[in-house]
């Protein structure tokens, strides 16, 4: 595996939010199995134990899986248990749909000024941070890619979702809305940070540029 693609090097350079589940597991495993590197072995394990099954897997079951053995099985179980304890009372907010965005932006939906908001997300669509980038009529000079993507790099976000409100109550996008979106998408491609959607919200409605085929 090329050095830049190795999970440990990626973790050090970009932070954990930019790594896939398989890459994170590969760091725990350190080595692979016969004919498989650590990432390939991790993908096989995650296919065998999808979603929450890995968290609930017992020691004997893991030990026998693809020849993991006692040491690797023990490390996985210990890591899962530690994570469960640390996150026991923590609420994780997922941003999965335009309605999720509309619900999250209830504080600005009926505001008399346009607020341009960016949700910084990890690879699992979990919200890392929500920031107000600008306040005022949306145009290319007001929303600069630097202000949008600099926090993404600081927060090691894997992807971002942009949104703003329309005080008029009509969520239909303007020409400026579409132009700003295209400009930011081009910047995102250069930086390797995907814009997953641009959602326009109003007091009683919302519109997704992605769902409208404008993204």
C-alpha positions, 0 to 999 in steps of 0.5 A: 500500500502506498504510504499516503494511503496507509491508515496510520499516516492518513490519521496523522495527517487528516485526523480520524474523521477522514478515515473510513470504518475499515481504515480505523479498524485496520489501525487497531489490527496493525497487520492483515492475514494471509493474502490480505492487508490490514484494510482488506481484512477489516473490510471482510470483518465489517461485512461479517459484523455489519452495523452494531454487530461488531460492538456486540461480538463476543471474544470466542466469535471474534477470535475465530474470525479470519484467524484474528487470534486472542490478541487482535480479538481482545484489542477490538473488544476492549476498544468497543467497550471503551467507546461504549462507556465514553459515549454512553450519554452523548447524543450524536446528531446525524444530518441525512436529509433536507428535512434534517437541515430544516429542523436544525435551522429553526432558529433562523428560518423566519429571520429577516436577514439571510444567514449562510450556514455550513454543516461540517460533517464526518464520513458518517454524516455526523455533525462536527460543527455548524457555523454561520459564515455570513449574514446578508443577501447571498452573492459570490462576493459575500460567500468566499470559498476561503471562509467556507473551507478553512473551518472544514480543514480545521475540523478535519471534516470529510464533507460539508452541507451548505444552507441558507434561509429565504426571509421571503418565505419562498424557498425557490433558489435564485440565480445567485444561489445557484452560482454560489453553489457552483463556485463552492463545488469547484473549490471543494473538488480541488480540496477533496471536500465534497459538498453533499447538498445546498438546502434553502429553508423558509419558515414553512418550507425547504428546497434541496438543490441536490433533489432538484438536480441543481447540484 
